């Protein structure tokens, strides 16, 4: 009796083997996301019983306004932001084969931050908010192109890319700070709140903008499953079986940029989710990229949802930015990864 089953398209352009153990873990992760989603709806300045939340989900309740207009958009935004950052980090780590890879460390988030802050400072109020993801993704794409070109020397090596990315990330942070301190006080305070990573003030318009972007990019990422699985064996092996290394590396980088840019546009600098989620997914699931996309996305959503619950309830009446809590978990985890991989880094 086999312990796995295969899902493939008719053309065999996409196929993935799922171990039964991984399937049960994915079901458990999905159940956890649903449970935390409902708990998040119930949590806030005033507690709403889960029975009331369920009534609103499946019908109507006396707390319809609070749930539908204040909490539901924020919770959905947390799900999409967490999933986008988790899968963005997974793609980067798979592409550069480095456990330290994540959009905020390599510089992708920094580029998105510059694009978003410039939009908030110069165009907010004059241009529709629907263009915010375009500004964010454009900033991420331009900075990533700079990182890629600076890393190029007869091709791009993973370690060179991550080192250049760290340097450029520091530069983008300095640019964002300079823009903030030279802006009006009201704009600067909004930018500062956004920089720390906040879901405060989320609305349905933002959810409707980010949802199709993230879902489309997640769907596209599944078609790179076989490519990424082969690349895990090393560039030489991938070339030997006919994989165009630089072309697919650029495609994967574009996917990661799009996901991170969409998340940064509405949630700001929610740090380290892209670093932590893929590592947890690899501990729980098989190493197939397609399975890890599901796992990283759901774990990323769980991290942001839980951090947002703490942010909204732990220091009432204050609403702490969610990025404070993800950084509090992620920074020690990053130090641990540096320590664990210190011999490889020294080499």
C-alpha positions as a Markdown table, in Angstrom:
| # | Residue | x | y | z |
|---|---|---|---|---|
| 1 | Unk | 0.0 | 0.0 | 0.0 |
| 2 | Unk | 1.5 | 3.3 | -1.1 |
| 3 | Unk | 2.1 | 6.1 | 1.4 |
| 4 | Unk | 1.6 | 8.9 | -1.1 |
| 5 | Unk | -0.5 | 9.9 | -4.1 |
| 6 | Unk | 0.2 | 12.0 | -7.2 |
| 7 | Unk | -1.6 | 15.0 | -8.5 |
| 8 | Unk | -0.8 | 16.0 | -12.1 |
| 9 | Unk | -2.3 | 18.0 | -15.0 |
| 10 | Unk | -3.2 | 16.2 | -18.3 |
| 11 | Unk | -0.1 | 17.7 | -20.0 |
| 12 | Unk | 2.2 | 16.7 | -17.1 |
| 13 | Unk | 3.5 | 20.2 | -17.0 |
| 14 | Unk | 2.6 | 20.3 | -13.3 |
| 15 | Unk | 2.7 | 17.3 | -11.0 |
| 16 | Unk | 3.2 | 16.8 | -7.3 |
| 17 | Unk | 3.4 | 13.8 | -5.0 |
| 18 | Unk | 1.8 | 14.2 | -1.6 |
| 19 | Unk | 2.7 | 11.9 | 1.3 |
| 20 | Unk | -0.3 | 11.0 | 3.4 |
| 21 | Unk | 1.4 | 12.4 | 6.5 |
| 22 | Unk | 1.9 | 15.7 | 4.8 |
| 23 | Unk | -1.7 | 15.8 | 3.7 |
| 24 | Unk | -2.9 | 15.3 | 7.3 |
| 25 | Unk | -0.5 | 18.0 | 8.5 |
| 26 | Unk | -1.8 | 20.4 | 5.8 |
| 27 | Unk | -5.4 | 19.6 | 6.9 |
| 28 | Unk | -4.3 | 20.3 | 10.5 |
| 29 | Unk | -2.7 | 23.6 | 9.5 |
| 30 | Unk | -5.8 | 24.7 | 7.6 |
| 31 | Unk | -8.0 | 23.8 | 10.6 |
| 32 | Unk | -5.7 | 25.9 | 12.8 |
| 33 | Unk | -5.9 | 28.9 | 10.4 |
| 34 | Unk | -9.7 | 28.7 | 10.5 |
| 35 | Unk | -9.8 | 28.4 | 14.3 |
| 36 | Unk | -7.4 | 31.4 | 14.8 |
| 37 | Unk | -9.3 | 33.3 | 12.2 |
| 38 | Unk | -12.5 | 32.9 | 14.2 |
| 39 | Unk | -10.7 | 33.7 | 17.5 |
| 40 | Unk | -9.3 | 36.8 | 15.9 |
| 41 | Unk | -12.8 | 38.0 | 14.9 |
| 42 | Unk | -13.9 | 37.4 | 18.5 |
| 43 | Unk | -10.9 | 39.3 | 20.0 |
| 44 | Unk | -10.5 | 43.0 | 20.4 |
| 45 | Unk | -11.3 | 45.9 | 22.7 |
| 46 | Unk | -14.6 | 44.1 | 23.5 |
| 47 | Unk | -14.8 | 40.3 | 23.4 |
| 48 | Unk | -17.5 | 38.9 | 21.1 |
| 49 | Unk | -18.6 | 35.3 | 21.9 |
| 50 | Unk | -17.6 | 32.7 | 19.2 |
| 51 | Unk | -21.2 | 31.7 | 18.9 |
| 52 | Unk | -22.0 | 35.3 | 17.8 |
| 53 | Unk | -19.1 | 35.2 | 15.4 |
| 54 | Unk | -20.4 | 32.0 | 13.9 |
| 55 | Unk | -23.9 | 33.4 | 13.6 |
| 56 | Unk | -22.4 | 36.4 | 11.6 |
| 57 | Unk | -20.3 | 34.1 | 9.4 |
| 58 | Unk | -23.3 | 31.9 | 8.5 |
| 59 | Unk | -26.0 | 34.6 | 8.8 |
| 60 | Unk | -26.5 | 37.8 | 10.8 |
| 61 | Unk | -25.9 | 38.8 | 14.4 |
| 62 | Unk | -26.2 | 41.9 | 16.7 |
| 63 | Unk | -22.5 | 42.6 | 16.2 |
| 64 | Unk | -22.6 | 42.8 | 12.4 |
| 65 | Unk | -21.0 | 46.2 | 12.1 |
| 66 | Unk | -18.1 | 45.5 | 14.4 |
| 67 | Unk | -17.4 | 42.1 | 12.8 |
| 68 | Unk | -18.0 | 43.0 | 9.1 |
| 69 | Unk | -16.6 | 46.5 | 9.0 |
| 70 | Unk | -13.9 | 46.7 | 11.7 |
| 71 | Unk | -12.6 | 43.2 | 12.3 |
| 72 | Unk | -13.3 | 41.1 | 9.2 |
| 73 | Unk | -11.2 | 43.2 | 6.8 |
| 74 | Unk | -8.3 | 43.3 | 9.2 |
| 75 | Unk | -8.3 | 39.5 | 9.7 |
| 76 | Unk | -8.5 | 38.8 | 6.0 |
| 77 | Unk | -5.7 | 41.3 | 5.4 |
| 78 | Unk | -3.6 | 39.4 | 8.0 |
| 79 | Unk | -4.2 | 36.1 | 6.2 |
| 80 | Unk | -3.2 | 37.4 | 2.8 |
| 81 | Unk | -0.2 | 39.4 | 4.1 |
| 82 | Unk | 1.1 | 36.4 | 6.1 |
| 83 | Unk | 0.6 | 34.0 | 3.2 |
| 84 | Unk | 2.3 | 36.3 | 0.8 |
| 85 | Unk | 5.4 | 36.9 | 3.0 |
| 86 | Unk | 5.6 | 33.2 | 3.9 |
| 87 | Unk | 5.7 | 32.0 | 0.3 |
| 88 | Unk | 7.9 | 34.9 | -0.8 |
| 89 | Unk | 10.5 | 33.8 | 1.8 |
| 90 | Unk | 10.1 | 30.2 | 0.6 |
| 91 | Unk | 10.8 | 31.1 | -3.0 |
| 92 | Unk | 13.9 | 33.2 | -2.0 |
| 93 | Unk | 15.3 | 30.4 | 0.2 |
| 94 | Unk | 14.7 | 27.9 | -2.6 |
| 95 | Unk | 16.2 | 30.1 | -5.3 |
| 96 | Unk | 19.4 | 31.1 | -3.5 |
| 97 | Unk | 19.6 | 27.9 | -1.4 |
| 98 | Unk | 20.4 | 29.9 | 1.8 |
| 99 | Unk | 18.5 | 29.5 | 5.1 |
| 100 | Unk | 18.9 | 33.2 | 5.8 |
| 101 | Unk | 16.9 | 34.3 | 2.7 |
| 102 | Unk | 13.8 | 36.3 | 3.2 |
| 103 | Unk | 12.3 | 39.4 | 1.5 |
| 104 | Unk | 13.1 | 41.8 | 4.4 |
| 105 | Unk | 16.7 | 40.6 | 4.8 |
| 106 | Unk | 17.7 | 40.3 | 1.1 |
| 107 | Unk | 16.3 | 43.8 | 0.3 |
| 108 | Unk | 13.1 | 43.1 | -1.5 |
| 109 | Unk | 11.0 | 44.6 | 1.3 |
| 110 | Unk | 13.3 | 47.6 | 1.4 |
| 111 | Unk | 12.6 | 48.4 | -2.3 |
| 112 | Unk | 8.8 | 47.9 | -1.7 |
| 113 | Unk | 9.1 | 50.3 | 1.3 |
| 114 | Unk | 10.7 | 53.0 | -0.8 |
| 115 | Unk | 8.0 | 52.7 | -3.4 |
| 116 | Unk | 5.2 | 52.7 | -0.8 |
| 117 | Unk | 6.5 | 55.6 | 1.2 |
| 118 | Unk | 7.0 | 57.8 | -1.9 |
| 119 | Unk | 3.4 | 57.1 | -2.9 |
| 120 | Unk | 2.2 | 58.0 | 0.6 |
| 121 | Unk | 4.2 | 61.2 | 0.7 |
| 122 | Unk | 3.7 | 62.5 | -2.8 |
| 123 | Unk | 0.5 | 60.9 | -4.2 |
| 124 | Unk | -1.8 | 60.1 | -1.3 |
| 125 | Unk | -5.0 | 61.9 | -1.7 |
| 126 | Unk | -4.4 | 62.7 | -5.4 |
| 127 | Unk | -4.2 | 59.2 | -6.8 |
| 128 | Unk | -6.5 | 56.2 | -5.9 |
| 129 | Unk | -5.3 | 53.8 | -3.2 |
| 130 | Unk | -5.7 | 51.1 | -5.9 |
| 131 | Unk | -2.3 | 52.2 | -7.3 |
| 132 | Unk | -0.5 | 51.6 | -4.0 |
| 133 | Unk | 0.4 | 47.9 | -4.8 |
| 134 | Unk | 1.7 | 49.1 | -8.1 |
| 135 | Unk | 4.0 | 51.6 | -6.4 |
| 136 | Unk | 5.1 | 49.0 | -3.9 |
| 137 | Unk | 5.8 | 46.3 | -6.4 |
| 138 | Unk | 7.5 | 48.8 | -8.7 |
| 139 | Unk | 9.8 | 49.9 | -5.9 |
| 140 | Unk | 10.6 | 46.3 | -5.0 |
| 141 | Unk | 11.2 | 45.4 | -8.7 |
| 142 | Unk | 13.6 | 48.4 | -9.3 |
| 143 | Unk | 15.6 | 47.7 | -6.2 |
| 144 | Unk | 15.7 | 44.0 | -6.9 |
| 145 | Unk | 16.9 | 44.7 | -10.4 |
| 146 | Unk | 19.7 | 46.8 | -8.9 |
| 147 | Unk | 20.6 | 44.0 | -6.5 |
| 148 | Unk | 20.6 | 41.4 | -9.3 |
| 149 | Unk | 22.8 | 43.6 | -11.6 |
| 150 | Unk | 25.3 | 44.3 | -8.8 |
| 151 | Unk | 25.4 | 40.6 | -8.0 |
| 152 | Unk | 26.0 | 39.6 | -11.7 |
| 153 | Unk | 29.4 | 38.3 | -12.6 |
| 154 | Unk | 29.2 | 35.6 | -15.2 |
| 155 | Unk | 25.9 | 34.7 | -13.6 |
| 156 | Unk | 24.5 | 35.3 | -10.1 |
| 157 | Unk | 25.6 | 33.1 | -7.2 |
| 158 | Unk | 23.4 | 32.7 | -4.1 |
| 159 | Unk | 25.8 | 34.0 | -1.6 |
| 160 | Unk | 26.7 | 37.1 | -3.7 |
| 161 | Unk | 23.0 | 37.9 | -4.1 |
| 162 | Unk | 22.2 | 37.8 | -0.4 |
| 163 | Unk | 25.3 | 39.8 | 0.6 |
| 164 | Unk | 24.5 | 42.5 | -1.9 |
| 165 | Unk | 20.9 | 42.4 | -0.9 |
| 166 | Unk | 21.8 | 43.1 | 2.8 |
| 167 | Unk | 23.8 | 46.1 | 1.8 |
| 168 | Unk | 21.1 | 47.5 | -0.5 |
| 169 | Unk | 18.5 | 46.9 | 2.2 |
| 170 | Unk | 20.4 | 49.1 | 4.6 |
| 171 | Unk | 20.5 | 51.8 | 1.9 |
| 172 | Unk | 16.7 | 51.6 | 1.3 |
| 173 | Unk | 16.1 | 51.9 | 5.1 |
| 174 | Unk | 18.2 | 55.0 | 5.2 |
| 175 | Unk | 16.2 | 56.5 | 2.2 |
| 176 | Unk | 12.9 | 55.7 | 3.9 |
| 177 | Unk | 14.0 | 57.4 | 7.1 |
| 178 | Unk | 15.3 | 60.4 | 5.2 |
| 179 | Unk | 11.9 | 60.8 | 3.4 |
| 180 | Unk | 10.1 | 60.4 | 6.7 |
| 181 | Unk | 12.0 | 63.1 | 8.6 |
| 182 | Unk | 11.7 | 65.6 | 5.8 |
| 183 | Unk | 7.9 | 65.2 | 5.5 |
| 184 | Unk | 5.2 | 66.9 | 7.4 |
| 185 | Unk | 4.5 | 65.7 | 10.9 |
| 186 | Unk | 1.1 | 64.1 | 10.0 |
| 187 | Unk | 2.6 | 62.2 | 7.1 |
| 188 | Unk | 5.7 | 61.3 | 9.0 |
| 189 | Unk | 3.6 | 59.7 | 11.8 |
| 190 | Unk | 1.6 | 57.7 | 9.3 |
| 191 | Unk | 4.8 | 56.5 | 7.6 |
| 192 | Unk | 6.4 | 55.6 | 10.9 |
| 193 | Unk | 3.3 | 53.5 | 11.9 |
| 194 | Unk | 3.4 | 51.8 | 8.5 |
| 195 | Unk | 7.2 | 51.1 | 8.8 |
| 196 | Unk | 6.7 | 49.1 | 12.0 |
| 197 | Unk | 4.2 | 46.9 | 10.3 |
| 198 | Unk | 0.5 | 47.5 | 11.1 |
| 199 | Unk | -2.9 | 46.2 | 10.1 |
| 200 | Unk | -4.6 | 49.1 | 11.9 |
| 201 | Unk | -7.4 | 50.7 | 9.8 |
| 202 | Unk | -7.7 | 47.8 | 7.3 |
| 203 | Unk | -10.8 | 48.1 | 5.1 |
| 204 | Unk | -12.5 | 46.0 | 2.5 |
| 205 | Unk | -11.1 | 48.1 | -0.4 |
| 206 | Unk | -7.6 | 47.0 | 0.6 |
| 207 | Unk | -8.6 | 43.4 | 0.9 |
| 208 | Unk | -10.2 | 43.5 | -2.5 |
| 209 | Unk | -7.0 | 44.8 | -4.0 |
| 210 | Unk | -4.5 | 42.5 | -2.3 |
| 211 | Unk | -6.6 | 39.3 | -2.6 |
| 212 | Unk | -6.5 | 38.8 | -6.4 |
| 213 | Unk | -2.8 | 39.8 | -6.6 |
| 214 | Unk | -1.7 | 37.3 | -3.9 |
| 215 | Unk | -3.9 | 34.5 | -5.0 |
| 216 | Unk | -2.8 | 34.8 | -8.7 |
| 217 | Unk | 0.9 | 34.8 | -7.7 |
| 218 | Unk | 0.4 | 31.8 | -5.4 |
| 219 | Unk | -1.3 | 29.9 | -8.2 |
| 220 | Unk | 1.6 | 30.7 | -10.6 |
| 221 | Unk | 4.2 | 29.6 | -8.1 |
| 222 | Unk | 2.9 | 26.0 | -8.2 |
| 223 | Unk | 4.0 | 25.7 | -11.8 |
| 224 | Unk | 7.6 | 26.1 | -10.7 |
| 225 | Unk | 7.5 | 23.0 | -8.4 |
| 226 | Unk | 9.6 | 20.7 | -10.6 |
| 227 | Unk | 12.1 | 23.5 | -11.4 |
| 228 | Unk | 12.7 | 24.4 | -7.8 |
| 229 | Unk | 12.9 | 20.7 | -6.7 |
| 230 | Unk | 15.6 | 20.1 | -9.3 |
| 231 | Unk | 17.5 | 23.3 | -8.3 |
| 232 | Unk | 17.7 | 22.0 | -4.7 |
| 233 | Unk | 20.1 | 19.4 | -6.0 |
| 234 | Unk | 22.5 | 22.2 | -7.2 |
| 235 | Unk | 23.0 | 24.3 | -10.3 |
| 236 | Unk | 25.2 | 21.8 | -12.0 |
| 237 | Unk | 22.6 | 19.0 | -11.7 |
| 238 | Unk | 19.9 | 21.4 | -12.9 |
| 239 | Unk | 21.9 | 22.5 | -16.0 |
| 240 | Unk | 22.6 | 18.8 | -16.7 |
| 241 | Unk | 18.8 | 18.1 | -17.0 |
| 242 | Unk | 18.2 | 21.2 | -19.1 |
| 243 | Unk | 17.0 | 23.8 | -16.6 |
| 244 | Unk | 17.8 | 27.4 | -17.7 |
| 245 | Unk | 19.2 | 28.5 | -14.3 |
| 246 | Unk | 19.4 | 32.3 | -14.8 |
| 247 | Unk | 16.0 | 32.5 | -16.6 |
| 248 | Unk | 14.1 | 30.6 | -13.9 |
| 249 | Unk | 16.0 | 32.4 | -11.1 |
| 250 | Unk | 14.8 | 35.7 | -12.6 |
| 251 | Unk | 11.2 | 34.3 | -12.8 |
| 252 | Unk | 11.2 | 33.1 | -9.2 |
| 253 | Unk | 12.7 | 36.4 | -8.1 |
| 254 | Unk | 9.9 | 38.2 | -9.9 |
| 255 | Unk | 7.3 | 36.1 | -8.1 |
| 256 | Unk | 8.9 | 36.7 | -4.7 |
| 257 | Unk | 9.0 | 40.5 | -5.5 |
| 258 | Unk | 5.3 | 40.5 | -6.4 |
| 259 | Unk | 4.2 | 38.7 | -3.2 |
| 260 | Unk | 6.4 | 40.8 | -0.9 |
| 261 | Unk | 5.5 | 44.0 | -2.6 |
| 262 | Unk | 1.7 | 43.3 | -2.3 |
| 263 | Unk | 2.1 | 42.5 | 1.4 |
| 264 | Unk | 4.3 | 45.6 | 2.2 |
| 265 | Unk | 1.9 | 47.9 | 0.3 |
| 266 | Unk | -0.9 | 47.5 | 3.0 |
| 267 | Unk | 0.9 | 46.1 | 6.1 |
| 268 | Unk | 4.3 | 47.8 | 6.0 |
| 269 | Unk | 7.4 | 46.2 | 7.4 |
| 270 | Unk | 6.0 | 43.0 | 9.0 |
| 271 | Unk | 9.5 | 41.5 | 9.6 |
| 272 | Unk | 10.8 | 38.0 | 9.7 |
| 273 | Unk | 7.6 | 36.2 | 8.6 |
| 274 | Unk | 9.2 | 35.3 | 5.3 |
| 275 | Unk | 12.2 | 33.9 | 7.3 |
| 276 | Unk | 10.3 | 31.8 | 9.9 |
| 277 | Unk | 7.4 | 30.3 | 8.0 |
| 278 | Unk | 9.4 | 28.3 | 5.4 |
| 279 | Unk | 11.6 | 26.8 | 8.1 |
| 280 | Unk | 8.7 | 25.6 | 10.1 |
| 281 | Unk | 7.0 | 24.2 | 7.0 |
| 282 | Unk | 10.2 | 22.2 | 6.1 |
| 283 | Unk | 10.2 | 20.8 | 9.7 |
| 284 | Unk | 6.6 | 19.6 | 9.3 |
| 285 | Unk | 6.2 | 18.7 | 5.7 |
| 286 | Unk | 8.0 | 16.9 | 2.9 |
| 287 | Unk | 10.5 | 18.9 | 0.9 |
| 288 | Unk | 8.5 | 19.2 | -2.4 |
| 289 | Unk | 8.2 | 22.9 | -3.3 |
| 290 | Unk | 4.5 | 22.5 | -4.2 |
| 291 | Unk | 3.6 | 21.2 | -0.7 |
| 292 | Unk | 5.8 | 23.8 | 1.0 |
| 293 | Unk | 3.9 | 26.6 | -0.8 |
| 294 | Unk | 0.7 | 25.4 | 0.9 |
| 295 | Unk | 2.5 | 25.0 | 4.2 |
| 296 | Unk | 4.5 | 28.2 | 4.2 |
| 297 | Unk | 1.4 | 30.2 | 3.2 |
| 298 | Unk | -0.7 | 28.8 | 6.0 |
| 299 | Unk | 2.1 | 29.1 | 8.6 |
| 300 | Unk | 2.7 | 32.7 | 7.5 |
| 301 | Unk | -1.0 | 33.5 | 7.9 |
| 302 | Unk | -1.0 | 31.9 | 11.3 |
| 303 | Unk | 2.0 | 33.9 | 12.5 |
| 304 | Unk | 0.5 | 37.2 | 11.4 |
| 305 | Unk | -3.0 | 36.3 | 12.8 |
| 306 | Unk | -1.6 | 35.3 | 16.2 |
| 307 | Unk | 0.7 | 38.4 | 16.3 |
| 308 | Unk | -2.3 | 40.6 | 15.4 |
| 309 | Unk | -4.4 | 39.1 | 18.2 |
| 310 | Unk | -1.7 | 39.9 | 20.7 |
| 311 | Unk | -1.2 | 43.4 | 19.3 |
| 312 | Unk | -4.9 | 44.2 | 19.7 |
| 313 | Unk | -5.5 | 42.7 | 23.1 |
| 314 | Unk | -2.3 | 42.6 | 25.2 |
| 315 | Unk | -2.0 | 46.4 | 25.7 |
| 316 | Unk | -5.5 | 47.7 | 25.6 |
| 317 | Unk | -6.5 | 50.4 | 24.8 |
| 318 | Unk | -3.4 | 50.7 | 22.7 |
| 319 | Unk | -3.2 | 48.9 | 19.4 |
| 320 | Unk | 0.5 | 47.9 | 19.0 |
| 321 | Unk | 1.8 | 47.4 | 15.4 |
| 322 | Unk | 1.9 | 43.7 | 14.5 |
| 323 | Unk | 5.5 | 44.0 | 13.2 |
| 324 | Unk | 6.7 | 44.6 | 16.8 |
| 325 | Unk | 5.7 | 41.0 | 17.7 |
| 326 | Unk | 6.9 | 39.3 | 14.5 |
| 327 | Unk | 10.3 | 41.0 | 15.0 |
| 328 | Unk | 10.4 | 40.0 | 18.6 |
| 329 | Unk | 10.1 | 36.3 | 17.5 |
| 330 | Unk | 12.0 | 36.6 | 14.3 |
| 331 | Unk | 15.1 | 38.4 | 15.5 |
| 332 | Unk | 16.2 | 35.7 | 17.9 |
| 333 | Unk | 15.4 | 33.1 | 15.3 |
| 334 | Unk | 17.6 | 34.9 | 12.8 |
| 335 | Unk | 20.5 | 35.0 | 15.4 |
| 336 | Unk | 19.9 | 31.2 | 15.9 |
| 337 | Unk | 20.2 | 30.6 | 12.2 |
| 338 | Unk | 23.4 | 32.6 | 12.0 |
| 339 | Unk | 24.9 | 30.6 | 14.9 |
| 340 | Unk | 23.8 | 27.3 | 13.4 |
| 341 | Unk | 25.2 | 28.1 | 10.0 |
| 342 | Unk | 28.3 | 29.9 | 11.2 |
| 343 | Unk | 30.8 | 27.4 | 9.7 |
| 344 | Unk | 29.2 | 27.8 | 6.2 |
| 345 | Unk | 29.2 | 31.5 | 6.5 |
| 346 | Unk | 32.9 | 31.7 | 7.5 |
| 347 | Unk | 33.7 | 29.6 | 4.5 |
